[in-house]
Amino acid sequence: MATPLIAGLAVAATALAGRYGVQAWQAYKARPIVPRMRKFYEGGFQPTMNRREAALILGVRETANAEKVKEAHKRVMVANHPDAGGSHYLASKINEAKDVLSGKTKGGGSAF
């Protein structure tokens, strides 16, 4: 006698959970798209690169140590390498940013 009652409660609970699951999925799909924060520097370049601009290009702090600068340079260069469809100009700016932050400034700016 209790078996049909338990089975009925189980079916009702499953239906209720399914209903809330469908409502949650529809609410998830209808949520507004929030733009994500960009990781890399967007903007024009200054004639002579300074530490602030170099840090923005590589996505590190101006006071970052050499290891962090090296890792950031590798990450950004992989994303913008000319052999992978990137720009030679951007690659030269990325290399210049690494040089500025590591203290190996060549003084003449980029080749472009």
C-alpha positions in Angstrom: 0.0 0.0 0.0 2.9 2.4 0.7 4.7 1.5 -2.5 2.4 3.4 -4.9 2.5 6.4 -2.6 6.3 6.4 -2.5 6.5 5.9 -6.3 4.0 8.8 -6.8 6.1 11.1 -4.6 9.3 10.1 -6.5 7.7 10.9 -9.8 6.4 14.2 -8.5 9.8 15.2 -7.1 11.5 14.3 -10.4 9.0 16.3 -12.4 9.5 19.3 -10.0 13.3 19.1 -10.3 13.1 18.9 -14.1 10.8 21.9 -14.2 13.2 24.0 -12.1 16.1 22.7 -14.2 14.5 23.8 -17.4 13.7 27.2 -15.9 17.3 27.6 -14.7 18.6 26.7 -18.1 16.4 29.2 -19.9 17.4 31.9 -17.4 21.1 31.1 -18.0 20.7 31.3 -21.8 18.7 34.6 -21.6 21.2 36.4 -19.3 22.9 39.5 -20.8 26.3 39.1 -22.3 28.9 40.9 -20.1 32.0 42.0 -21.9 35.1 40.4 -20.3 38.1 42.3 -19.3 40.8 42.4 -22.0 44.1 40.9 -21.1 46.4 42.8 -23.5 47.1 46.5 -24.2 44.8 48.2 -26.7 45.8 51.5 -28.1 48.4 53.5 -30.0 52.0 53.5 -29.3 54.1 56.4 -28.1 57.1 57.5 -30.2 59.6 56.5 -27.4 58.4 53.6 -25.3 58.5 54.1 -21.5 58.2 51.5 -18.7 54.5 52.2 -18.3 53.7 51.5 -21.9 56.0 48.4 -22.0 54.2 47.0 -18.9 50.8 47.6 -20.5 51.9 45.8 -23.7 53.1 42.7 -21.8 50.4 42.8 -19.2 52.7 43.0 -16.1 53.5 45.6 -13.5 56.2 48.1 -14.1 58.2 46.6 -11.2 57.9 43.0 -12.4 60.9 40.8 -12.0 62.9 39.4 -15.0 61.2 36.0 -14.9 57.7 37.5 -15.0 58.7 39.7 -17.9 60.1 36.7 -19.8 57.0 34.6 -19.2 54.7 37.5 -20.3 56.8 38.2 -23.4 56.6 34.5 -24.4 52.8 34.5 -23.9 52.1 37.7 -25.8 54.6 36.8 -28.6 53.0 33.4 -29.1 49.7 35.1 -29.7 51.1 37.8 -32.1 54.0 36.1 -33.8 54.4 36.9 -37.5 54.8 33.2 -38.4 51.4 32.5 -36.9 49.6 35.4 -38.7 50.6 38.2 -36.5 52.1 41.5 -37.4 55.9 42.3 -37.7 55.2 45.7 -36.2 53.5 44.3 -33.1 56.2 41.7 -32.7 58.8 44.5 -32.8 56.8 46.4 -30.2 56.5 43.4 -28.0 60.3 42.8 -28.2 60.9 46.5 -27.5 58.7 46.3 -24.4 60.7 43.3 -23.1 63.9 45.2 -23.7 62.6 48.3 -21.9 61.4 46.3 -18.8 64.6 44.2 -18.7 66.8 47.3 -19.0 68.2 46.4 -22.4 66.9 49.5 -24.1 68.3 50.0 -27.6 67.4 53.7 -27.6 66.1 53.9 -31.2 62.6 52.6 -30.8 61.2 49.9 -33.1 62.5 49.3 -36.6 59.1 50.5 -38.0 
